[in-house]
Amino acid sequence: MINEYFLEKAESLKPHLFHTEITEKGDGKPLKEGESVIFDFGNHYVGYPRIRFSSVGHHPDAPLLFTVQFAEIESEFNQNPAEYHGWISKSWIQEETVHLDAIPGVYRFERRYAFRYIKITIVSASNNYTPVIESVSADTVTSADDSAAEEKNFNEADRKLDAVSLRTLRNCMQDVFEDGPKRDRRLWLGDLRLEALANYQTYRNYDLVKRCLYLFAGTTLEEGRLANNVFTAPEAECDFQTMFDYTLFFINTLWDYYCASRDEETLRELEPVCMKQYELLRECFDEQHLLDVKKAGNIFIDWNFELDKQAPGQAVYLYGLKDLVKIEEALGKNCEELKEEIRLKTEAAEKLYDAEKGFFISGENGQISWASQIWMILAGVTDKDTAEDILNRLPSEENAVKMNSPYAYHHYIQALIDTGMKEEAYRAMHAYWGGMIAQGADTFWELYNPEDPYVSPYGGLIVHSFCHAWSCTPAYFLRKYYY
Ligand code: RAM
């Protein structure tokens, strides 16, 4: 369903893009067929590259054919695109084979790329000339205003963590808050929520969050259900898929936006969208008030196919509803019914706590996972002491299903902080995100499991995004809780 009024609002909030020109010079060496050269720009960028060629020998009498690969991290070049057979399209692989007819001349890419490294391989020239790469440049873009993020008196390790987080967020801030500028280059609800939180502490581009909220509200599925992501080109249109938890996060994102901006008009206009989601999702529970995962459909929580989603799903529902109460109260509405719903679902959630095991369990097989503990704590199902006890014992619980993404880790850090375990949170944050930095990350990655570096929900690392916005939240934590 398209809501023209909401989409017009979103359109009027289109961001200004800041452009920066970058250039790396070639070494002047003529390149024979089959030879390659890698240009390193020293940091991660998003933009439109161009390559300037000259040649030695006679006047070029045949077009130059060459391949260009763009990599966010250098080890992407070790992955062979031909060996990727995963379920996500290989069209995401950043590789092009192109012709240049007039030399000397410049080849310009119309498509936007995300890269630090650009590798050029000569496929074919002719016997009468040899190409030379004069330079590789790019018109780089972001809607983040670099001058807006406040300088803080960070120690060295925190400065690095913050800088890589900012680079990640900045490069995902384009026409909307993208999930990743390499892939999927679009607006996802779960990602938006975390990007917005980091943005309030850094670039403070409130209008971009507002635009994204209106894009979701302006393009819903039947009955007004929010999709899990929205396309913005050629026209705004939502995807056909939903996720139970992502739908609820619209409520949290709107509330966070209101707290940061105090924009009551937006709160008022989008409140009915939140209520609609509640009306639709409250149907997904059984008579015991427990989440019926079949009715709930897709629940994301983390990129982990082993994970049982019932307990964390139940908790995310409460987490969403608690912010819905705040929205209703801020608008002076009666929310007794909502509070009763929270009471019933909390009672049911409490029953998922297995006193013998000392953990929340999920699903028919009573699975123990990090995600279940974390979400139950975030949803306020436990008291502080129980939360602290759970979080203290969790790392040594061998059988607990672990986390694969910085997205899941974000919630772990938040749960520690909410429980008053700020020091543990600080250490965990440095250990995890610092692990990516130790491997040379200029921007944080979509997936990172230190114990399983090759873990991939897609079937290959070559389609992973290595600048993924949901991993940018150390900047949020550091700035909000530590400085
Ligand atoms: C990935 C996207 C996005 C995430 C979804 C669930 O494909 O990149 O970051 O929100 O999955």
Residues whose N, C-alpha, C, O or C-beta is under 5 A from the ligand:
A	BS01	RAM	D179 R183 D184 W188 G190 D191
